[in-house]
């Protein structure tokens, strides 16, 4: 391959015959190569700087994540520096946080550095006499490959926990929806004296912040049911005991009238779809009288046993 010094075109001919593109011809014999040539350090410098830069970026992000953790209970940056933990697992957690922050930056940077660095390092190995700094170039190339691998390992370690956190977040969102509807049930009962017969009746309540409408948006009316029971009470007035406190005459008629009519207990069940967004599946959440249950944990009506995993409204 011959490159013309005038126009830069490439050809497979001999330079003494002239350039086929521009027609230029040599005016003399080419200069002889120098007896001693200094080796180039440019490629070794590029590999060393790229590897060092990637290591510094990762260490800086790890230290920033650790500072963010330690400043939560510190009043100043100096106090945060004094409170930096020294145990391995704290720095491991900071490294995992740094890995997640750098994941989108490191993917294109890694592809560029690895392919370009691999090409440079192979060219240095092909002509070792022309280049110097082989050891520094090798260390820089290894650092460029190690940092992305370390980030990949740290991300892989945290993936199961991240998935569990995502599931807990989805479940917390469903429970927040159930708690808002349970609160609306209480407000409706206080306002109208009974529970709503349908979920759309809850729209009669004031909703200044829009949370009730958001909670009822995806509720299936078929998953709501109301159960009313009236417990009979004896109408016969009990015989007073000696020494008992005498009831006021003004209170007696109302008390007798209330007792003679019985006491009404109204219960409700509301089934909310789980993370799969499908009703009547195993991951559904059932709201019964302000308490959330899973379908497998739901107690029978009137039963005394309540599962220990139930969640009651605060």
Secondary structure by P-SEA (a helix, b strand, c coil): cccccccccccccccccccccccccccccccccccbbbbbaaaaaaaaaaaaaaaaaaaaaaaaaaaaaaacccccaaaaaaaccccaaaaaaaaaaaaaaaaaaaaaaaaaaaaaaaaaaaaaaaccccccaaaaaaaaaaaaaaaaaaaaaaaaaaaaaaaaaaaaaaaaaaaaaaaaaaaaaaaaaaaccccccccccccccccccaaaaaaacccccccbbbbbbbbbccccccccccccccccccaaaaaaaaaaabbbbbbbbbbbbccccccccccbbbbccccccccccccccccccccccccccc
